[in-house]
Amino acid sequence: MQRIVIVLALALGLAGGAAAQEEGPRLTVRGEGEASAPPDMAVITLGVTERASEAAAAMDAASGVAARILERLETLGVEARDVQTSDLSLNPVRRGDGSEAEPEIVAYEASNRVDLRVRDLGSLSDVLAAVLEDGANTLGGLSFSVSDPEPLLNEARRDAVAKARSKAELYAEAAGVTLGPIVRIDEGGSGGGFPRPMAEMRAVKDVPVAAGETGYTAEVTIVYELVD
């Protein structure tokens, strides 16, 4: 039994050594690609915050304004799938200098916020003006994106591969070797939705808003065999 184990171990060792000898020199390069385009969609967080002496009164006031906002968005053609409640809260407002063990509650504050997608950027000004008229008093998180990012991601991936190839050719030329076949391609992180400056300004309720461009990135690592 011991002899068989030794023979097998030697055979595996020889096979591993042969495989290691067959593996020639390699070059590993990384490429980062990017692509951008004007956005076709805006994402906004808006809502209402109301304060009253009673908790129920504060919540009723906030709910009433929120209901008017949702009704107005529907009349403006915003689909239900593009409106989602992101925050609903009710908190006591306390008064005190910090010396009391339990500061006195003087009011209650209710908040109702929604995340809104505006797919027609041409209507963005009208949408914001309408909800402000209906009582919205909180607005934040305005960002721009594209509704179908896959084509831009693919363009960024192609750019990443091209840059990795260009880098590999440069290194091979400088080292006096020739690139062989690709051994492996690994994709790194892909991302997008970040803004890029652009000279387009839109007036939103007398406030200038720059839509800019939306950029997407991709990373790729490529391993080449090298030929002397």
N, C-alpha and C positions, 0 to 999 in steps of 0.2 A: 504493500500500500504506500509506504514512504517513497519507494522508487517511482511509482506512478505520479505522485504529487510533485516530486522534483522534476520529472520529465515535463509535466504540464507547465510548471512554473517557468522552466527554461524556454519552452515553446512560446508561451505568452510574452516572455521578455524579448525574445527574438522578433516576434511579430510587432511588438510595440516599438522596438528599435528601428525596424524597417519602415514603419509608418512615420517615425520622427525623421528618418533620413529622407523620405519622399517629400516631406513638407519643406519647401524652399523658402527663401526670404520673402517677407510680405511688407506691405506698406498700408498703414491705417490713416485715413484722413476723415475729417469732419467738415460738413458744409452746412451753412445756415442760409435759408432762402426766405424771401418775403414777397408779398403781393398786397396791393391795396386797391381800393375802389371807393367811389362816393357812396355813402350809406343810403339805404332806401327805407330805413325804419328808425324811429326814435323810441326809447324806453324811458319812462318818467315815473317817479313816485310822487303822488300828490294826495292831498286829503284835507282833513279839518281837525282842529283842536278847539274844544269848547270848555269853558269853566262855569260852574254854577255852585250855589251853596249846598245843594243836595245832589247826591250821586246820580239818582234817576234823572234829574233835570239835565245834568251835564251829558249823560249818555243819550237822552232823547234829543237834545240839541245837535249833538254830533251825528247821530243817526239820521236826523232829518236832512241835514246838509248833504250827507253821504248819499242818501236816496235821490236827492235832486241831481247830484253830480252823475250818478249812474244813469238816471233817466235822460239827462242831457247827452251823455256819451252815446247812448243808443240812438237818439235822434240825429246825431252827427255821423252815424254809420259805423261807429266803432263796434266790432263784434264782441260777443260775450267771452270768447276764448282769449281775447286780448286784454281783459280786465280781471285782476285777481287781488283780493284783499290780502295785504301784507302785514297789517298791524291793526289790532283792536285792543285798546287798553283803557283802564279807568284807575286813576290814582288820586289819593288824598293830597291836598296842598296844606302844609303845616306852617304855622307861624311860631317863631320863638328865636331866642338868641343862643340856643344850644345848651343852656343851663338846665332846662327842664328835662326830667326823665322821659316824659311823653309830651312833645310839643302839641299844642292845640291844633285841631283840624279846622281850617277856616273856609275851605272850599274843596271841590272835587274837579278834576280835569279829565275829560274823556277825549280819546283820539281815535280816529278811523282813517286809515291810509290804504291806498290801492296802488298796485303796479300797473301801469298802462303802456301798451304798445300802440304806437301810431304808425301805421303802415303807409300812409300817404303824407309825406313830409310837407306837401303843399298845404295841408290842412292843420299843421301843427299850431300855427298862430291862432287860428279860429278855435281849436280845441282848448288851448290854454286860456284864451280870453273868456270862453264860455264857462269853464269850470270855476274861474276866479269870480265871475259874476254870480255864480250860484252859491258862493260861500267858501270855496276852497281857500284855506289860509296857510297851508304848508305845501311846499314844493321843493323837491330835491332829487338827486340821483338821475339827472338828465344825461343820457348817453345815446350814442348813435351806433347802429350796426347794420348788417345786411341780412335779409331774410333767408338767403340761401348761401351760406359761407363755403360750401364744398368746392365749387369751382375755384375760389380764391385759395383755399387750402391746397388744392391740387397744383395750382400755379406756383405756390410757394414751395411745394415738394419738388417740382421740376427744377426750380431755381436752386434749391439746396443740392440736388444731385449734380447739376451742371457746375456749381461752384466747387463741390468736392472733387469732381473729375478734373477741373482746371488746376486745382491745387496739387492733385496727384501727378498730373503731367509735368507741372513745374518742378516738383521734387525729383521725379524720375530723371528729367533732363539734367538737373543740377548734379545728380548723383551718377550720371552716366549709365543708367540702367533703363530697361524697357518695361512698361506696364504689361502685365499679363492679364488673365481673366479675373473677373471679380469673384472673390471667395465668399463674401458675406455683405449684406446690406442691412443695417439696423436703423430704424426710425427713432429719433428722439422725440422730445416734446413738440407738439404743434399747438399753436395758440392764436388768438385773434381778438378782434373787438377793441383794440386800442386805437385811440385817435391819432390822426396825422394832420398837421396844420394845412389849411387850404384857405384861399382868399374869398370864400363864399360866406356872406353874412345874411341872416334872416332876422327880421324884427319880430319878436314875440312879446306882445303886450308892451311895446315901446322898449323892450330889452333886446339888444342885439345878441343873436345866437349863431355861433359858427358851427356848421355841420361838419366841415373838414372832410377827411377821408378815414376809412376804417382799414387798418392793416392786419395782416395775418402772417404768421411765421411758421417755419418748419425746420427741423434739424435732422440730418442723416449722417450716419457713420458708415463708410465703405472700406472694405478690406480688399486690397489687390495683391495678386501674386506678382513677384518681380522676376524678370528674365535678364540675365547678364548680357 
